[in-house]
Amino acid sequence: MNARDASGRTVRFWRSTVGKKMVMAVTGLIMVAFVIVHMIGNLQIFEGAVRLNAYSHFLHHTINELLWLLRIILLVSVVLHIVAAIQLTRRDRAARPQGYAMRRAQAATVSSRSMRWGGVALALFIVFHLLHLTTGTIQPVPFTEGNVYANMIGGFHLWWVTLIYVLGMIALGLHLYHGDWSSIRTLGVNRPKVEPLRRPVAATIAIVVWAGFTLVPLAIYFGLVQ
């Protein structure tokens, strides 16, 4: 197969509904892996400033090249995930241009609405998070480059910053729950022994990630971490 044929097949795959769903599934699982690792890193705040800042230094200096590679993979995944989601939504609406006379609150409808609006809320939260704790562009308190512990402690002492993170983690948890089990289904894991476990596994991942991320700002705000 030459490069032209491979390129044509890739374009046809992307343009198909199945292809877009596959891309969403794979990129979604990449992002799930990232948030789990990110959560584990954040929880080191309970081990003190030295441990958390040493972890941050390790990421940004010792393995900086690998970190940038992972960031690029993550960024590409996020862009493909969002673009595929928008195009699938438009395609779905185009297939049903007229609204139903009466809508029923079916589980699939609620799930779909949660994914779409939750995805928008999550995207806005991610922008705020990057501007707050990564670049220091948003500085509710003085931002110290390299001192992750102090930046988190200072930020989460403010009620509105903590509230934003708590709400953002609710959006993340809901998105993970619906996204995980649908990704597994899209990728063809439908064996009889696996099928009943999809939703419990997705729920467990979503709850653990939600709890792990939410625990940090709440613990700081209520003075459990100083």
C-alpha positions in Angstrom: 0.0 0.0 0.0 1.5 3.4 -1.0 1.3 6.6 0.9 -1.6 7.9 -1.2 -3.8 4.9 -0.6 -3.1 5.0 3.1 -3.9 8.7 3.2 -7.2 8.1 1.3 -8.2 5.3 3.7 -7.4 7.5 6.7 -9.6 10.3 5.3 -12.5 7.9 4.6 -12.1 6.5 8.0 -12.3 9.9 9.6 -15.3 11.0 7.6 -17.3 8.0 8.6 -19.5 8.0 11.7 -17.8 4.8 12.9 -14.4 6.3 12.4 -15.3 9.4 14.4 -16.7 7.3 17.2 -13.5 5.2 17.2 -11.4 8.3 17.4 -13.5 9.6 20.3 -13.1 6.3 22.1 -9.3 6.0 21.7 -8.6 9.7 22.5 -11.0 9.5 25.4 -9.2 6.5 26.9 -5.9 8.4 26.5 -7.3 11.3 28.5 -8.6 8.9 31.1 -5.1 7.6 31.6 -3.8 11.1 31.9 -6.3 12.2 34.6 -5.6 9.1 36.6 -1.8 9.8 36.6 -2.4 13.5 37.2 -4.7 12.7 40.2 -2.0 10.4 41.7 0.5 13.2 41.4 -1.8 15.7 43.0 -2.4 13.5 46.0 1.2 13.8 46.9 0.3 17.2 48.5 -0.7 15.2 51.6 2.9 14.1 51.9 4.1 17.7 52.2 5.6 20.5 50.2 9.0 18.8 49.7 7.5 15.7 48.2 5.0 17.6 45.9 7.6 20.1 44.7 10.2 17.4 44.1 7.6 15.5 42.0 7.0 18.7 40.0 10.7 19.3 39.5 11.1 15.7 38.3 8.4 16.2 35.7 9.6 19.6 34.4 13.4 19.1 34.5 14.4 15.4 34.7 12.0 14.1 32.1 11.0 17.4 30.5 11.4 16.0 26.9 9.2 13.1 27.6 6.7 15.4 29.3 6.5 17.6 26.2 5.9 14.5 24.1 3.1 13.4 26.3 1.7 16.9 26.3 1.6 16.9 22.5 -0.1 13.5 22.4 -2.6 14.8 25.0 -3.2 18.0 23.0 -3.8 16.1 19.8 -6.1 13.8 21.6 -8.1 16.7 23.1 -8.5 18.4 19.7 -9.5 15.3 17.9 -11.9 14.4 20.6 -13.6 17.8 20.6 -13.7 18.0 16.8 -15.2 14.5 16.5 -17.8 15.2 19.1 -18.9 18.5 17.4 -19.1 16.8 14.0 -21.0 13.8 15.3 -23.5 16.2 17.1 -24.1 18.1 13.9 -24.5 14.9 11.9 -27.0 13.6 14.5 -29.0 16.8 14.3 -28.9 16.9 10.5 -30.4 13.3 10.5 -33.3 14.5 12.6 -33.9 18.1 11.5 -37.4 18.3 13.1 -37.8 18.1 16.8 -40.0 15.5 18.3 -43.6 16.5 19.3 -42.9 15.0 22.7 -39.6 14.1 24.2 -39.2 11.3 26.7 -36.6 11.5 29.4 -34.8 8.3 28.3 -31.5 7.3 29.8 -29.7 7.7 26.4 -31.0 11.2 26.0 -30.0 12.2 29.5 -26.6 10.7 29.0 -26.1 12.4 25.6 -27.0 15.8 27.0 -24.7 15.3 30.0 -21.8 14.4 27.7 -22.3 17.5 25.5 -22.9 20.2 28.1 -20.6 18.5 30.5 -17.9 18.5 27.9 -18.3 22.2 27.3 -18.1 22.9 31.1 -15.1 20.6 31.4 -13.3 22.4 28.5 -13.9 25.8 30.2 -12.6 24.4 33.5 -9.4 23.0 31.9 -8.7 26.5 30.5 -9.1 28.0 33.9 -7.0 25.3 35.5 -4.1 25.9 33.1 -4.2 29.6 33.5 -4.4 29.3 37.3 -1.9 26.6 38.3 0.2 26.1 35.2 1.0 29.5 33.6 0.0 31.7 36.6 -1.9 34.0 34.3 -4.9 34.0 36.7 -3.5 34.9 40.1 -6.1 35.1 42.9 -3.0 35.0 45.2 0.7 35.6 44.3 2.0 32.9 42.0 5.4 31.4 42.7 7.1 29.6 39.8 8.1 26.1 40.7 6.4 26.1 44.1 3.3 24.0 43.3 2.5 23.4 46.9 2.4 27.1 47.8 0.3 27.9 44.7 -2.2 25.2 45.5 -2.4 26.1 49.2 -2.9 29.8 48.4 -5.5 29.3 45.7 -7.7 26.8 47.5 -7.9 29.0 50.6 -10.3 31.1 48.5 -13.9 29.8 48.5 -14.6 30.7 44.9 -11.5 29.0 43.6 -12.4 25.9 45.5 -16.0 26.0 44.3 -14.8 26.2 40.6 -12.7 23.1 41.1 -15.4 21.2 42.9 -17.9 22.0 40.1 -15.3 21.1 37.5 -14.7 17.8 39.1 -18.4 17.0 39.1 -18.4 17.6 35.3 -15.2 15.4 35.0 -16.8 12.6 37.0 -20.0 12.6 34.9 -18.0 12.8 31.7 -15.7 9.9 32.7 -18.7 7.7 33.7 -20.5 8.1 30.4 -17.4 8.2 28.3 -15.7 5.2 29.8 -18.4 2.6 29.2 -19.3 4.0 25.7 -15.6 3.9 24.7 -15.4 0.3 25.7 -18.6 -0.5 23.7 -17.3 1.4 20.7 -14.0 -0.4 20.7 -15.9 -3.7 20.5 -15.6 -5.1 24.1 -19.0 -6.7 24.1 -18.2 -10.2 25.2 -20.9 -11.7 27.5 -18.6 -11.9 30.5 -17.4 -8.3 30.0 -20.7 -6.6 29.2 -22.2 -6.6 32.7 -19.0 -5.1 34.1 -18.8 -2.1 31.8 -20.9 0.3 33.8 -19.6 -0.8 37.3 -16.0 -0.4 36.1 -16.8 3.0 34.5 -18.6 4.1 37.7 -15.7 3.0 39.8 -13.1 4.9 37.7 -15.3 8.0 37.7 -15.9 8.0 41.4 -12.2 7.4 42.3 -11.0 10.1 40.0 -13.7 12.6 41.1 -13.0 11.9 44.8 -9.2 12.0 44.4 -9.3 15.4 42.6 -12.0 16.9 44.8 -10.3 15.9 48.1 -7.3 18.2 47.5 -9.1 21.6 47.3 -11.6 20.7 50.0 -8.8 19.5 52.4 -6.9 22.7 51.8 -9.9 25.0 52.2 -11.0 23.4 55.4 -7.5 23.5 56.9 -6.6 19.8 56.8 -3.6 20.6 54.7 -1.5 23.7 55.7 
